[in-house]
């Protein structure tokens, strides 16, 4: 009973916060509501028993996307960009009408679905043993549908190249983002030294645990990216220039390793085939490589394109 | 037979590996010199395999659908793979002098190469996928690589065009993903082959089909979702424009074709099919009229793409829907694929040739064409030949495509579509005549030039679109490999 009340309140809150994010006049306010929305959705996922999705939603959906959006708003303000005027009432009404119609259709479709349909859960459970890992989500992501994940990690690389190519030509070869300074002895400087070891431990643990428990390269990689960003914001380290060979190796290492394992599979039974007796080690190796590249890529996405010269 | 079986995996793996190398060790000359021949060899394997043993099916990782993902190379996928390889292969060679890596690496000189190889891998991933969620990932991959290429020039105008494209494309992705989620909830599988065997008349399937169609139409730039295309395609560097205009809208159209003809052939209602046809027809007329009014060369070529995309959608009223195969469906279906492929060659050739004319003139106003027949005869000829395909004149692939579509329109008694096809050809002549006529005028002022070997490449690509019309029988038969019964019957 209390569970049902909690769920209903949670659903209403999610709807309210989503509306606040859309209807807000002030861009920054909308971003804040969007972050809250992400956290509430993460909570909803845990209520549905999907802890892996909840972790990903909180880390990437709310956390990383939130940071990127806050950064974008700050950049727009610095650039003196005026917020666009809201559309005229008529246009707004038409937009809302279309949205309500679409939502109604989707609602009708959902109402007609079989609530007990379990999808492929049983099939995944039957094959879990041969996947090499105990967490069914990891089995799907890295083995049964590893090809999806391979393409998704490459998508991250595409996005980073896209962000970098927005740099001004004269700054090419420079370091990403602006140089950060923190007040010596201030909160940032202190936490920038105090938190990283703990964050590092947590990030590596989440990657490592992912084979048998909730976690994995995306969630762990996000934590590691946050650690690096904290240290960078404290002014303790600086990103290498975008032309640095070791930086570029780091961002392609994960996807390249994954691709190498996939191609090597051709000689062991087929593209992306992981022999059950080695599957666990192979998945852990891939996850470790991916976590490194994902962490570097996400941190560099937040840092942005190079905005200063090479020195 | 072991080698052809590798073709699907290699079609994605080879350009991916090239992209990774291009990030770390930017050596375009070497990478293009190895990757393009390697990919052409992979394509030869695929064609050989499909011709000898029928569709190549690969269950990735050894997991059969519905648990795993199947890659399927049948006649249709292989045709798109080969068209992509020939187009991008040529574009990359043309791009070599335009995106050089010298002692000091430049932004665009570096970024173009990984993005081009990634786009290649992404397109191949779309054409091979037999799973609707995997297609979502692949099409998102195409979109993001495209987005970066649109903004590659780096000026505010191109970034704005890229943002506008992002809005349309993200709307498309979300609608598609929502549809995919509904289908999975309703059927417990997203494998195209398995979905085809299930009934698809429930509410969830129909809403899903609507969402997926709307999403893919936005990505294909079908009228009224076309507004993003001209600024995006005209603003990119010419080699990027060539890939974007020739291939990227075809990827989402290809998915629509797979969805309506393979996954859910029975879900299509007559009204939906006529609506898609009507939007296509509007695109042909409206896009052509806008193309006539352009004063910039690249804009004109980009608006021509809006119009040419319209023809593709005539396949829905002409061949879609009925579970019973009609005698004209095979012709209409093949006609639209012929149109997609010959437009790919012709449009890539046209953008590359226009790019050379623009390079020589230093601007892309109409006067860049003045005296082109004397200054750069091969470029002028390439433009003429690709125009022949776009207008649908014999003996080009565009003619074969329109002939097949016209025959189907008359056979099925849908004469209105036939009228639109003819009108579209006349309008194409109208918008292409303006720049081509100027090529014969005397030139005033100073023009640079482009090396002959470079000029020859767009011409070769344009000739391909004509060859497709001359030897159309073999590709016609090849395309039928692995077709479901719905389109196997041919018109006598």
Interface residues (C-beta under 8 A of the other chain):
Chain A: X102 X105 X106 X108 X109 X110 X112 X113 X117 X118 X119 X120 X123 X124 X127 X143 X144 X145 X146 X147 X148 X151 X152 X154 X155 X157 X158 X159 X161 X162 X164 X165 X166 X167 X168 X169 X172 X173 X243 X245 X248 X249 X251 X252 X255 X256 X259 X262 X263 X265 X266 X269 X270 X271 X272 X273 X274
Chain B: X6 X8 X9 X13 X16 X17 X19 X20 X23 X24 X58 X59 X60 X61 X62 X63 X66 X67 X68 X69 X104 X105 X106 X107 X108 X110 X111 X114 X115 X118 X121 X122 X125 X133 X134 X137 X138 X140 X141 X144 X145 X147 X148 X151 X152 X154 X159 X178 X182 X184 X185 X186 X188 X189 X202 X203 X204 X206 X207 X208 X210 X211
